[in-house]
Amino acid sequence: MSLETVIEKVKARVAAVDPNGPRKVLAVFQFNIKTADGVVPYVIDLKQLKVEKGTASDADVTVGISLEDLVAVSAKTLPLGDALAQGKLDIQGDATMAAKLAEVI
């Protein structure tokens, strides 16, 4: 699965959130996704309900993960807790908030 495919799935899930309804997570996440060509930054903003390439100076949580592991986590073949325990995931900021993100996307 390509990075673009994963991002499109994330965008679809974020777009499906009712902006006027109750939300589990109100935070900005900076994802630094390691690919064969280097690190690709993406912002998942669950306050404004948008996903875009780039960096966020106001991120509540920064996550470093390889594309391969991101695909596995998003496909639920690699539980988030296992990825963290195995050192496949680097979280800076509120780890509880990062765990809630996994429930949402």
FENZIDA-V879326 format. One record per residue. N is the residue number from 1. RES is the residue in one small letter. PHI is phi in degrees with one decimal (NA if undefined). NEAR is the number of other C-alpha atoms within 8 Angstrom. Layout:
N_RES_PHI_NEAR ; N_RES_PHI_NEAR
This chain:
1_m_NA_5 ; 2_s_-87.8_5 ; 3_l_-59.9_7 ; 4_e_-60.6_6 ; 5_t_-64.1_8 ; 6_v_-62.6_11 ; 7_i_-63.7_8 ; 8_e_-62.3_8 ; 9_k_-65.3_8 ; 10_v_-63.3_10 ; 11_k_-58.7_10 ; 12_a_-64.2_8 ; 13_r_-68.7_10 ; 14_v_-67.0_12 ; 15_a_-64.3_9 ; 16_a_-79.6_6 ; 17_v_-74.3_9 ; 18_d_-75.2_7 ; 19_p_-65.2_5 ; 20_n_-101.3_4 ; 21_g_-92.7_6 ; 22_p_-69.8_5 ; 23_r_-126.9_6 ; 24_k_-76.3_6 ; 25_v_-133.3_9 ; 26_l_-124.9_7 ; 27_a_-158.0_11 ; 28_v_-112.4_14 ; 29_f_-116.0_14 ; 30_q_-102.3_15 ; 31_f_-103.3_12 ; 32_n_-110.8_12 ; 33_i_-96.7_13 ; 34_k_-84.2_12 ; 35_t_-120.7_9 ; 36_a_-62.9_4 ; 37_d_-95.0_5 ; 38_g_124.4_6 ; 39_v_-93.6_8 ; 40_v_-112.3_10 ; 41_p_-88.5_11 ; 42_y_-135.6_13 ; 43_v_-110.5_15 ; 44_i_-110.9_12 ; 45_d_-102.7_11 ; 46_l_-88.8_12 ; 47_k_-82.9_7 ; 48_q_-95.7_5 ; 49_l_56.7_11 ; 50_k_-144.0_11 ; 51_v_-129.3_11 ; 52_e_-150.1_7 ; 53_k_-72.6_8 ; 54_g_136.7_8 ; 55_t_-120.5_8 ; 56_a_-122.8_9 ; 57_s_-74.6_4 ; 58_d_-108.1_5 ; 59_a_-64.5_10 ; 60_d_-80.3_10 ; 61_v_-140.2_15 ; 62_t_-114.9_13 ; 63_v_-122.5_12 ; 64_g_-109.4_11 ; 65_i_-157.0_13 ; 66_s_-78.5_11 ; 67_l_-58.8_10 ; 68_e_-57.7_6 ; 69_d_-72.5_11 ; 70_l_-62.1_10 ; 71_v_-61.4_10 ; 72_a_-64.8_10 ; 73_v_-67.1_12 ; 74_s_-68.3_9 ; 75_a_-85.5_7 ; 76_k_64.0_7 ; 77_t_-89.8_7 ; 78_l_-128.8_10 ; 79_p_-61.1_8 ; 80_l_-55.0_9 ; 81_g_-61.5_6 ; 82_d_-66.8_8 ; 83_a_-60.3_13 ; 84_l_-67.6_10 ; 85_a_-63.5_7 ; 86_q_-87.2_7 ; 87_g_73.5_7 ; 88_k_-89.5_10 ; 89_l_-136.5_11 ; 90_d_-114.1_10 ; 91_i_-114.7_11 ; 92_q_-120.9_8 ; 93_g_112.9_7 ; 94_d_-80.0_9 ; 95_a_-65.1_9 ; 96_t_-63.6_6 ; 97_m_-65.3_10 ; 98_a_-63.4_10 ; 99_a_-65.3_9 ; 100_k_-67.3_10 ; 101_l_-60.5_9 ; 102_a_-59.7_8 ; 103_e_-68.8_6 ; 104_v_-79.7_8 ; 105_i_-111.1_8
